[in-house]
Amino acid sequence: MPDERDSLAVLRGNLWPHTPAAHQSELDRLFADPGFAAFVAERHGRPVAFAEVRRRAYVPGAAAPDTAFLEGIWVAPDHRRQGIATALLHRVAAWARQQGCEDLGSDALLDNTVSHAWHHSMGFSEVERTVSYIRRLAD
């Protein structure tokens, strides 16, 4: 598992801009949670994609309060459109069903139309759009 976690930490950096060390630290915390799973896809012995899923207490549009949520999925550009994301999604969905979840939620940034199209092609239905805000609370 250590090699897979190292690969996952590096792959995550393509989706979320943190250092591999920061990802390793977060993964240590996440893997301690039985409501979390991660999957890495390899081609020719090289990690090229990953997907992470976590159970959440609330997911917009979900039928039940304990719902699986696709936290992230990423495929290396030179391996896209080869069915890797679909295969990863099937693994995520199987894990979610084993957890007793009835739905699988996900999200994408408003301007990520490629992700929107992929989600629709995978059977997801759009349930809401939001804009997030932050206000710094200085002393």
DSSP file with accessible surface (Angstrom, degrees, kcal/mol):
  #  RESIDUE AA STRUCTURE BP1 BP2  ACC     N-H-->O    O-->H-N    N-H-->O    O-->H-N    TCO  KAPPA ALPHA  PHI   PSI    X-CA   Y-CA   Z-CA
    1    1 A M     >        0   0  116      0, 0.0     4,-2.7     0, 0.0     5,-0.2   0.000 360.0 360.0 360.0 -31.1    0.0    0.0    0.0
    2    2 A P  H  >  +     0   0   95      0, 0.0     4,-2.4     0, 0.0     5,-0.2   0.918 360.0  48.4 -58.0 -41.4    2.9    2.5    0.6
    3    3 A D  H  > S+     0   0  129      1,-0.2     4,-2.4     2,-0.2     5,-0.2   0.911 112.0  49.4 -63.5 -40.5    3.8    2.6   -3.1
    4    4 A E  H  > S+     0   0   77      2,-0.2     4,-2.8     1,-0.2    -1,-0.2   0.903 110.7  49.9 -66.0 -38.7    0.1    3.1   -4.1
    5    5 A R  H  X S+     0   0   62     -4,-2.7     4,-2.7     2,-0.2    -2,-0.2   0.893 109.9  51.0 -65.7 -39.1   -0.2    5.9   -1.5
    6    6 A D  H  X S+     0   0   80     -4,-2.4     4,-2.0    -5,-0.2    -2,-0.2   0.936 112.6  46.3 -61.9 -45.0    2.9    7.5   -3.0
    7    7 A S  H  X S+     0   0   29     -4,-2.4     4,-2.8     1,-0.2    -2,-0.2   0.921 112.5  50.4 -62.2 -43.5    1.5    7.3   -6.5
    8    8 A L  H  X S+     0   0    2     -4,-2.8     4,-2.8     1,-0.2    -2,-0.2   0.919 107.4  53.6 -62.4 -42.2   -1.9    8.6   -5.3
    9    9 A A  H  X S+     0   0    1     -4,-2.7     4,-0.9     1,-0.2    -1,-0.2   0.913 112.7  44.1 -60.3 -40.7   -0.2   11.6   -3.6
   10   10 A V  H >< S+     0   0   90     -4,-2.0     3,-0.7     1,-0.2     4,-0.4   0.940 113.7  49.4 -70.4 -45.1    1.6   12.5   -6.8
   11   11 A L  H >< S+     0   0   10     -4,-2.8     3,-1.9     1,-0.2     4,-0.4   0.901 104.4  59.3 -61.1 -40.8   -1.5   12.0   -9.0
   12   12 A R  H >X S+     0   0    5     -4,-2.8     4,-3.3     1,-0.3     3,-1.6   0.814  92.3  69.4 -57.7 -32.2   -3.6   14.1   -6.6
   13   13 A G  T << S+     0   0   32     -4,-0.9    -1,-0.3    -3,-0.7    -2,-0.2   0.720  91.0  60.9 -61.5 -20.1   -1.2   17.0   -7.3
   14   14 A N  T <4 S+     0   0   91     -3,-1.9    -1,-0.3    -4,-0.4    -2,-0.2   0.715 117.5  28.6 -76.8 -21.4   -2.6   17.2  -10.8
   15   15 A L  T <4 S+     0   0   64     -3,-1.6    -2,-0.2    -4,-0.4    -3,-0.1   0.772 128.4  35.4-106.0 -39.7   -6.1   17.9   -9.5
   16   16 A W  S  < S-     0   0   69     -4,-3.3     2,-1.9     2,-0.1    -1,-0.3  -0.972  83.0-128.4-123.1 119.3   -5.4   19.7   -6.2
   17   17 A P        +     0   0  119      0, 0.0     2,-0.3     0, 0.0    -4,-0.1  -0.426  63.0 115.2 -76.3  80.9   -2.4   22.0   -6.0
   18   18 A H        -     0   0  110     -2,-1.9    -2,-0.1    -6,-0.0     0, 0.0  -0.917  69.5 -92.3-134.8 165.3   -0.6   20.8   -2.9
   19   19 A T     >  -     0   0   85     -2,-0.3     4,-2.5     1,-0.1     5,-0.2  -0.389  36.1-112.3 -73.6 156.0    2.8   19.3   -2.4
   20   20 A P  H  > S+     0   0   74      0, 0.0     4,-2.9     0, 0.0     5,-0.2   0.886 120.2  55.6 -55.5 -36.1    3.1   15.5   -2.3
   21   21 A A  H  > S+     0   0   73      2,-0.2     4,-2.3     1,-0.2     5,-0.2   0.911 107.3  48.1 -63.6 -41.7    4.0   15.7    1.4
   22   22 A A  H  > S+     0   0   44      2,-0.2     4,-2.3     1,-0.2    -1,-0.2   0.908 112.6  48.9 -64.6 -40.4    0.8   17.6    2.1
   23   23 A H  H  X S+     0   0    1     -4,-2.5     4,-3.0     2,-0.2    -2,-0.2   0.910 108.9  53.4 -65.1 -40.2   -1.2   15.0    0.1
   24   24 A Q  H  X S+     0   0   46     -4,-2.9     4,-2.3     1,-0.2    -2,-0.2   0.933 109.5  48.5 -59.3 -43.9    0.6   12.2    2.0
   25   25 A S  H  X S+     0   0   80     -4,-2.3     4,-1.6     1,-0.2    -1,-0.2   0.925 113.2  46.5 -62.7 -44.5   -0.5   13.8    5.3
   26   26 A E  H  X S+     0   0   63     -4,-2.3     4,-2.9     1,-0.2    -1,-0.2   0.906 110.6  53.2 -64.8 -39.9   -4.1   14.2    4.1
   27   27 A L  H  X S+     0   0    0     -4,-3.0     4,-3.1     1,-0.2     5,-0.2   0.883 103.2  57.1 -64.9 -36.5   -4.1   10.6    2.8
   28   28 A D  H  X S+     0   0   89     -4,-2.3     4,-0.7    -5,-0.2    -1,-0.2   0.933 112.3  42.3 -57.1 -44.2   -3.0    9.3    6.2
   29   29 A R  H >< S+     0   0  156     -4,-1.6     3,-0.6     2,-0.2     4,-0.3   0.931 116.0  48.4 -67.2 -45.5   -6.0   11.0    7.7
   30   30 A L  H >< S+     0   0    9     -4,-2.9     3,-1.9     1,-0.2    -2,-0.2   0.916 107.1  53.9 -65.0 -43.9   -8.4    9.9    5.0
   31   31 A F  H 3< S+     0   0   47     -4,-3.1    -1,-0.2     1,-0.3    -2,-0.2   0.693  98.7  64.8 -68.8 -14.6   -7.3    6.3    5.0
   32   32 A A  T << S+     0   0   85     -4,-0.7    -1,-0.3    -3,-0.6    -2,-0.2   0.633  89.2  82.6 -77.4 -11.4   -8.0    6.1    8.7
   33   33 A D  S X  S-     0   0   64     -3,-1.9     3,-1.4    -4,-0.3    -1,-0.0  -0.824  70.1-154.0 -96.4 118.3  -11.7    6.8    7.8
   34   34 A P  T 3  S+     0   0  106      0, 0.0    -1,-0.1     0, 0.0    -3,-0.1   0.681  93.3  68.0 -65.8 -12.5  -13.6    3.6    6.8
   35   35 A G  T 3  S+     0   0    2     -5,-0.1    20,-2.7    20,-0.1     2,-0.4   0.135  91.3  78.1 -91.4  21.6  -15.9    5.9    4.8
   36   36 A F  E <   +A   54   0A  13     -3,-1.4     2,-0.3    18,-0.2    18,-0.2  -0.974  51.6 171.1-130.3 143.9  -13.2    6.7    2.3
   37   37 A A  E     -A   53   0A  11     16,-2.5    16,-2.6    -2,-0.4     2,-0.3  -0.990  10.3-164.9-147.8 151.6  -11.7    4.8   -0.6
   38   38 A A  E     -A   52   0A  11     -2,-0.3     2,-0.4    14,-0.2    14,-0.2  -0.987   3.4-161.8-136.8 147.0   -9.2    5.6   -3.4
   39   39 A F  E     -A   51   0A  27     12,-2.8    12,-2.1    -2,-0.3     2,-0.4  -0.993   1.9-161.1-132.2 135.6   -8.5    3.8   -6.6
   40   40 A V  E     -A   50   0A  16     -2,-0.4     2,-0.4    10,-0.2    10,-0.2  -0.960   7.1-152.5-118.4 133.2   -5.4    4.1   -8.8
   41   41 A A  E     -A   49   0A  14      8,-2.4     7,-3.0    -2,-0.4     8,-1.3  -0.880  13.4-163.9-104.0 138.6   -5.3    3.0  -12.5
   42   42 A E  E     -A   47   0A  99     -2,-0.4     2,-0.4     5,-0.3    -2,-0.0  -0.900  12.1-163.9-120.7 151.5   -2.1    1.9  -14.1
   43   43 A R  E >  S-A   46   0A  91      3,-2.5     3,-1.9    -2,-0.3    -2,-0.0  -0.994  82.5 -10.8-132.1 124.6   -1.0    1.5  -17.6
   44   44 A H  T 3  S-     0   0  194     -2,-0.4    -1,-0.1     1,-0.3     0, 0.0   0.870 131.3 -54.0  54.0  40.0    2.2   -0.5  -18.3
   45   45 A G  T 3  S+     0   0   62      1,-0.2    -1,-0.3    -3,-0.0    -3,-0.0   0.518 116.1 113.7  77.1   5.6    3.1   -0.4  -14.6
   46   46 A R  E <  S-A   43   0A 124     -3,-1.9    -3,-2.5   -39,-0.0     2,-0.2  -0.931  71.0-120.3-113.3 129.3    2.8    3.4  -14.4
   47   47 A P  E     +A   42   0A  34      0, 0.0    -5,-0.3     0, 0.0     3,-0.1  -0.505  41.2 161.1 -67.5 128.4    0.0    5.1  -12.4
   48   48 A V  E     +     0   0A   0     -7,-3.0    28,-3.1     1,-0.3     2,-0.3   0.450  55.5  17.4-127.7  -6.0   -2.0    7.3  -14.8
   49   49 A A  E     -AB  41  75A   0     -8,-1.3    -8,-2.4    26,-0.2     2,-0.3  -0.990  53.6-170.5-162.8 159.8   -5.3    8.0  -13.0
   50   50 A F  E     -AB  40  74A   0     24,-2.2    24,-2.3    -2,-0.3     2,-0.3  -0.986   6.0-163.5-152.3 161.0   -7.1    8.0   -9.7
   51   51 A A  E     -AB  39  73A   0    -12,-2.1   -12,-2.8    -2,-0.3     2,-0.4  -0.986   7.9-162.2-143.8 142.1  -10.5    8.4   -8.2
   52   52 A E  E     -AB  38  72A   3     20,-2.6    19,-1.4    -2,-0.3    20,-1.3  -0.978   7.2-176.1-125.5 143.3  -11.5    9.1   -4.6
   53   53 A V  E     +AB  37  70A   0    -16,-2.6   -16,-2.5    -2,-0.4     2,-0.3  -0.980   2.2 178.8-138.3 144.8  -14.8    8.6   -2.9
   54   54 A R  E     -AB  36  69A  79     15,-2.0    15,-2.0    -2,-0.3     2,-0.3  -0.996  31.4-114.6-145.7 144.4  -16.1    9.4    0.6
   55   55 A R  E     - B   0  68A  77    -20,-2.7     2,-0.3    -2,-0.3    13,-0.2  -0.647  36.0-166.6 -76.9 135.9  -19.3    9.0    2.4
   56   56 A R  E     - B   0  67A  64     11,-3.1    11,-2.5    -2,-0.3     3,-0.1  -0.944  28.4-135.3-123.7 150.5  -20.9   12.3    3.3
   57   57 A A  S    S+     0   0   84     -2,-0.3     2,-0.4     1,-0.2    -1,-0.1   0.793  95.6  28.1 -72.2 -27.9  -23.7   13.2    5.7
   58   58 A Y        +     0   0  159      9,-0.1    -1,-0.2     8,-0.1     8,-0.1  -0.994  59.4 167.5-139.9 131.4  -25.2   15.6    3.1
   59   59 A V    >   -     0   0    8     -2,-0.4     3,-2.2     5,-0.2     5,-0.1  -0.979  44.0-107.5-137.6 124.9  -25.1   15.6   -0.7
   60   60 A P  T 3  S+     0   0   36      0, 0.0    68,-0.1     0, 0.0    67,-0.1  -0.261 103.3  10.9 -53.4 132.4  -27.4   17.9   -2.7
   61   61 A G  T 3  S+     0   0   67      1,-0.3     2,-0.1    66,-0.1    67,-0.0   0.372  92.9 140.2  83.3  -4.3  -30.2   15.9   -4.4
   62   62 A A    <   -     0   0   29     -3,-2.2    -1,-0.3     1,-0.1    -3,-0.1  -0.433  51.2-142.6 -76.9 147.9  -29.4   12.6   -2.6
   63   63 A A  S    S+     0   0   78     -2,-0.1    -1,-0.1     3,-0.1    -2,-0.0   0.771  84.4  40.3 -77.0 -28.0  -32.3   10.4   -1.4
   64   64 A A  S    S-     0   0   24      1,-0.1    -5,-0.2    -5,-0.1    -2,-0.1  -0.864  80.0-123.0-124.2 157.2  -30.6    9.4    1.9
   65   65 A P  S    S+     0   0  104      0, 0.0     2,-0.8     0, 0.0    -1,-0.1   0.747 102.1  61.2 -72.3 -22.7  -28.5   11.3    4.4
   66   66 A D  S    S+     0   0   70     34,-0.1    36,-0.4    -8,-0.1     2,-0.4  -0.870  76.1 162.7-107.6 102.0  -25.5    9.0    4.1
   67   67 A T  E     -B   56   0A   0    -11,-2.5   -11,-3.1    -2,-0.8     2,-0.2  -0.928  39.9-117.8-127.8 142.9  -24.3    9.3    0.5
   68   68 A A  E     -Bc  55 104A   0     35,-1.3    37,-2.9    -2,-0.4     2,-0.4  -0.525  30.3-162.2 -74.1 144.0  -21.2    8.4   -1.4
   69   69 A F  E     -Bc  54 105A   5    -15,-2.0   -15,-2.0    35,-0.2     2,-1.1  -0.992  21.1-132.3-134.6 125.8  -19.5   11.4   -3.1
   70   70 A L  E     -B   53   0A   2     35,-3.3    37,-0.5    -2,-0.4   -17,-0.3  -0.646  26.3-175.4 -74.5  99.6  -16.9   11.3   -5.9
   71   71 A E  E     -     0   0A  36    -19,-1.4     2,-0.3    -2,-1.1    -1,-0.2   0.824  61.3 -17.6 -71.7 -32.6  -14.4   13.7   -4.3
   72   72 A G  E     -B   52   0A   9    -20,-1.3   -20,-2.6    -3,-0.1     2,-0.3  -0.936  50.8-173.2-171.3 148.6  -12.1   13.7   -7.3
   73   73 A I  E     +B   51   0A  35     -2,-0.3     2,-0.3   -22,-0.2   -22,-0.2  -0.976  14.7 171.2-147.6 135.0  -11.2   11.8  -10.5
   74   74 A W  E     -B   50   0A  35    -24,-2.3   -24,-2.2    -2,-0.3     2,-0.4  -0.990  12.7-168.7-149.5 138.9   -8.3   12.6  -12.8
   75   75 A V  E     -B   49   0A  11     -2,-0.3   -26,-0.2   -26,-0.2     5,-0.1  -0.994  36.8-104.5-128.2 134.5   -6.8   10.8  -15.8
   76   76 A A    >   -     0   0    6    -28,-3.1     3,-2.5    -2,-0.4     4,-0.3  -0.295  35.3-117.7 -55.3 138.2   -3.4   11.8  -17.4
   77   77 A P  G >  S+     0   0   87      0, 0.0     3,-1.2     0, 0.0    -1,-0.1   0.839 112.7  54.7 -51.5 -39.1   -4.0   13.7  -20.6
   78   78 A D  G 3  S+     0   0  102      1,-0.2    -2,-0.1   -30,-0.0   -30,-0.0   0.500 111.1  47.0 -77.8   1.7   -2.3   11.1  -22.8
   79   79 A H  G X  S+     0   0   21     -3,-2.5     3,-0.5   -31,-0.1     5,-0.4   0.262  85.9 118.0-121.3   9.3   -4.5    8.4  -21.4
   80   80 A R  T <   +     0   0  116     -3,-1.2    -4,-0.0    -4,-0.3     0, 0.0  -0.339  65.9  30.4 -77.4 160.3   -7.9   10.1  -21.7
   81   81 A R  T 3  S+     0   0  249      1,-0.1    -1,-0.2    -2,-0.1    -3,-0.0   0.797  90.4 103.6  62.5  32.2  -10.8    8.9  -23.8
   82   82 A Q  S <  S-     0   0  107     -3,-0.5    -2,-0.1     0, 0.0    -1,-0.1   0.200 100.4 -99.0-122.3   8.4   -9.7    5.3  -23.3
   83   83 A G  S  > S+     0   0   38      3,-0.0     4,-2.4     4,-0.0     5,-0.2   0.512  88.1 122.1  88.9   4.7  -12.3    4.2  -20.8
   84   84 A I  H  > S+     0   0    3     -5,-0.4     4,-2.7     2,-0.2     5,-0.2   0.935  75.5  47.2 -68.1 -46.0  -10.1    4.7  -17.7
   85   85 A A  H  > S+     0   0   20      1,-0.2     4,-2.7     2,-0.2    -1,-0.2   0.907 112.4  51.3 -62.2 -39.3  -12.4    7.2  -16.0
   86   86 A T  H  > S+     0   0   44      2,-0.2     4,-2.3     1,-0.2    -1,-0.2   0.932 110.4  48.3 -62.6 -45.0  -15.4    5.0  -16.7
   87   87 A A  H  X S+     0   0   52     -4,-2.4     4,-1.9     1,-0.2    -2,-0.2   0.915 112.3  49.2 -62.7 -42.4  -13.6    2.0  -15.2
   88   88 A L  H  X S+     0   0    3     -4,-2.7     4,-2.6     1,-0.2    -1,-0.2   0.916 109.2  52.6 -62.5 -42.2  -12.7    4.0  -12.1
   89   89 A L  H  X S+     0   0   14     -4,-2.7     4,-2.9     1,-0.2    -2,-0.2   0.900 106.5  53.3 -61.7 -38.9  -16.3    5.2  -11.8
   90   90 A H  H  X S+     0   0  118     -4,-2.3     4,-2.3     2,-0.2    -1,-0.2   0.904 109.8  48.3 -62.5 -39.1  -17.5    1.6  -11.9
   91   91 A R  H  X S+     0   0  126     -4,-1.9     4,-2.3     2,-0.2    -2,-0.2   0.909 112.1  49.3 -66.4 -42.0  -15.1    0.7   -9.0
   92   92 A V  H  X S+     0   0    0     -4,-2.6     4,-2.6     2,-0.2    -2,-0.2   0.938 111.7  48.7 -60.5 -47.2  -16.3    3.8   -7.1
   93   93 A A  H  X S+     0   0   19     -4,-2.9     4,-2.6     2,-0.2    -2,-0.2   0.901 110.2  51.1 -62.8 -40.2  -19.9    2.8   -7.6
   94   94 A A  H  X S+     0   0   38     -4,-2.3     4,-2.3     2,-0.2    -1,-0.2   0.929 111.1  48.3 -63.4 -43.2  -19.3   -0.8   -6.5
   95   95 A W  H  X S+     0   0   28     -4,-2.3     4,-1.5     2,-0.2    -2,-0.2   0.932 111.0  51.0 -60.7 -44.8  -17.6    0.5   -3.4
   96   96 A A  H  <>S+     0   0    6     -4,-2.6     5,-2.4     1,-0.2     4,-0.3   0.908 109.4  49.9 -61.5 -42.5  -20.5    2.8   -2.7
   97   97 A R  H ><5S+     0   0  165     -4,-2.6     3,-1.7     1,-0.2    -1,-0.2   0.918 108.0  53.5 -62.4 -41.2  -23.1    0.0   -3.1
   98   98 A Q  H 3<5S+     0   0  155     -4,-2.3    -1,-0.2     1,-0.3    -2,-0.2   0.816 105.4  55.5 -63.0 -27.6  -21.0   -2.2   -0.7
   99   99 A Q  T 3<5S-     0   0   59     -4,-1.5    -1,-0.3    -3,-0.2    -2,-0.2   0.480 121.7-110.3 -80.5  -5.7  -21.2    0.7    1.8
  100  100 A G  T < 5 +     0   0   60     -3,-1.7    -3,-0.2    -4,-0.3     2,-0.2   0.604  65.4 153.2  86.4  13.0  -25.0    0.7    1.5
  101  101 A C      < -     0   0   13     -5,-2.4    -1,-0.3    -6,-0.2   -34,-0.1  -0.522  34.2-163.2 -78.5 143.4  -25.3    4.0   -0.3
  102  102 A E  S    S+     0   0  141    -36,-0.4     2,-0.3    -2,-0.2    -1,-0.1   0.645  72.5  32.2 -95.1 -23.4  -28.2    4.6   -2.7
  103  103 A D        -     0   0   62    -37,-0.2   -35,-1.3    -7,-0.1     2,-0.4  -0.920  61.9-145.1-133.1 161.3  -26.7    7.5   -4.6
  104  104 A L  E     -c   68   0A  41     -2,-0.3   -35,-0.2   -37,-0.1     2,-0.2  -0.990  22.1-165.1-127.6 118.5  -23.4    8.8   -5.8
  105  105 A G  E     +c   69   0A  11    -37,-2.9   -35,-3.3    -2,-0.4     2,-0.3  -0.572  12.9 164.5 -97.3 166.8  -22.9   12.6   -5.8
  106  106 A S        -     0   0   31    -37,-0.2     2,-0.3    -2,-0.2   -35,-0.1  -0.954  15.0-154.1-163.5 174.0  -20.2   14.6   -7.5
  107  107 A D        -     0   0  103    -37,-0.5     2,-0.3    -2,-0.3    19,-0.0  -0.955   3.7-166.9-151.6 171.1  -19.4   18.2   -8.5
  108  108 A A        -     0   0   36     -2,-0.3    -2,-0.0     8,-0.0     5,-0.0  -0.970  37.8 -90.0-155.9 151.7  -17.4   20.2  -11.0
  109  109 A L    >   -     0   0  126     -2,-0.3     3,-1.6     1,-0.1     7,-0.2  -0.308  42.6-112.5 -62.2 150.9  -16.4   23.8  -11.3
  110  110 A L  T 3  S+     0   0   77      1,-0.3    -1,-0.1    20,-0.2     6,-0.1   0.835 116.0  45.1 -56.7 -35.5  -19.0   26.0  -13.2
  111  111 A D  T 3  S+     0   0  133      1,-0.1     2,-1.8     2,-0.0    -1,-0.3   0.468  84.3  99.7 -91.9   3.4  -16.6   26.5  -16.1
  112  112 A N    <>  +     0   0   68     -3,-1.6     4,-2.1     1,-0.2     3,-0.3  -0.488  40.6 162.1 -89.6  73.3  -15.4   22.9  -16.4
  113  113 A T  H  >  +     0   0   98     -2,-1.8     4,-2.4     1,-0.2    -1,-0.2   0.792  69.5  60.8 -67.3 -26.4  -17.7   21.9  -19.3
  114  114 A V  H  > S+     0   0  114     -3,-0.2     4,-2.2     2,-0.2    -1,-0.2   0.939 107.6  45.5 -64.1 -43.9  -15.6   18.9  -20.2
  115  115 A S  H  > S+     0   0   22     -3,-0.3     4,-3.0     2,-0.2    -2,-0.2   0.906 110.1  54.6 -65.2 -40.1  -16.4   17.5  -16.7
  116  116 A H  H  X S+     0   0   33     -4,-2.1     4,-2.5     1,-0.2    -2,-0.2   0.941 109.7  47.0 -57.7 -47.8  -20.1   18.4  -17.1
  117  117 A A  H  X S+     0   0   62     -4,-2.4     4,-2.5     1,-0.2    -1,-0.2   0.906 112.3  49.7 -62.6 -42.1  -20.3   16.5  -20.3
  118  118 A W  H  X S+     0   0   50     -4,-2.2     4,-1.5     2,-0.2    -2,-0.2   0.940 110.0  50.6 -62.4 -47.0  -18.5   13.5  -18.8
  119  119 A H  H  <>S+     0   0   19     -4,-3.0     5,-2.4     1,-0.2     3,-0.4   0.932 111.7  47.6 -57.2 -46.5  -20.8   13.5  -15.7
  120  120 A H  H ><5S+     0   0  103     -4,-2.5     3,-1.6     1,-0.2    -1,-0.2   0.920 110.2  52.3 -61.1 -41.5  -23.9   13.6  -17.9
  121  121 A S  H 3<5S+     0   0   81     -4,-2.5    -1,-0.2     1,-0.3    -2,-0.2   0.764 106.9  54.6 -67.6 -21.8  -22.5   10.7  -20.1
  122  122 A M  T 3<5S-     0   0   57     -4,-1.5    -1,-0.3    -3,-0.4    -2,-0.2   0.348 126.1 -98.4 -93.3   5.1  -22.0    8.7  -17.0
  123  123 A G  T < 5S+     0   0   64     -3,-1.6    -3,-0.2     1,-0.3     2,-0.2   0.545  74.6 142.5  94.4   5.9  -25.6    9.0  -15.9
  124  124 A F      < -     0   0   36     -5,-2.4     2,-0.4    -6,-0.2    -1,-0.3  -0.535  38.6-146.8 -75.8 148.7  -25.3   11.9  -13.4
  125  125 A S        -     0   0   99     -2,-0.2     2,-0.2     0, 0.0    -5,-0.0  -0.958  19.2-117.0-115.2 135.2  -28.1   14.4  -13.2
  126  126 A E        +     0   0  100     -2,-0.4     3,-0.1     1,-0.1   -19,-0.0  -0.523  35.0 172.4 -70.0 133.2  -27.4   18.0  -12.4
  127  127 A V        -     0   0   90      1,-0.4     2,-0.3    -2,-0.2    -1,-0.1   0.626  58.2 -12.5-116.9 -23.3  -29.2   19.1   -9.2
  128  128 A E        -     0   0  101    -68,-0.1    -1,-0.4     2,-0.0     2,-0.4  -0.974  49.1-137.4-168.6 162.0  -27.9   22.6   -8.5
  129  129 A R        +     0   0  136     -2,-0.3     2,-0.3    -3,-0.1    -3,-0.0  -0.987  26.9 178.8-126.1 140.3  -25.3   25.2   -9.3
  130  130 A T        -     0   0   80     -2,-0.4     2,-0.4     2,-0.0   -20,-0.2  -0.929  25.2-144.2-137.1 161.0  -23.5   27.3   -6.7
  131  131 A V        -     0   0   88     -2,-0.3     2,-0.3   -21,-0.0    -2,-0.0  -0.999  26.0-142.2-121.8 127.8  -20.9   30.0   -6.4
  132  132 A S        -     0   0  111     -2,-0.4     2,-0.3     2,-0.0    -2,-0.0  -0.700  17.2-170.0 -94.3 146.2  -18.6   29.7   -3.4
  133  133 A Y        -     0   0  201     -2,-0.3     2,-0.3     2,-0.0    -2,-0.0  -0.893   7.3-163.8-129.4 158.8  -17.4   32.7   -1.4
  134  134 A I        -     0   0  132     -2,-0.3     2,-0.4     2,-0.0    -2,-0.0  -0.993   3.4-165.3-140.8 143.9  -14.9   33.2    1.4
  135  135 A R        -     0   0  206     -2,-0.3     2,-0.2     2,-0.0    -2,-0.0  -0.990  22.6-132.7-128.4 120.0  -14.4   36.1    3.8
  136  136 A R        -     0   0  201     -2,-0.4     2,-0.9     1,-0.1    -2,-0.0  -0.537  11.8-146.3 -71.4 135.4  -11.1   36.3    5.7
  137  137 A L        -     0   0  145     -2,-0.2     2,-0.2     0, 0.0    -1,-0.1  -0.829  22.3-173.4-107.4  90.5  -11.6   37.0    9.3
  138  138 A A              0   0   94     -2,-0.9     0, 0.0     1,-0.1     0, 0.0  -0.529 360.0 360.0 -82.5 152.5   -8.6   39.1   10.4
  139  139 A D              0   0  212     -2,-0.2    -1,-0.1     0, 0.0     0, 0.0  -0.319 360.0 360.0 -70.0 360.0   -7.9   40.0   14.0
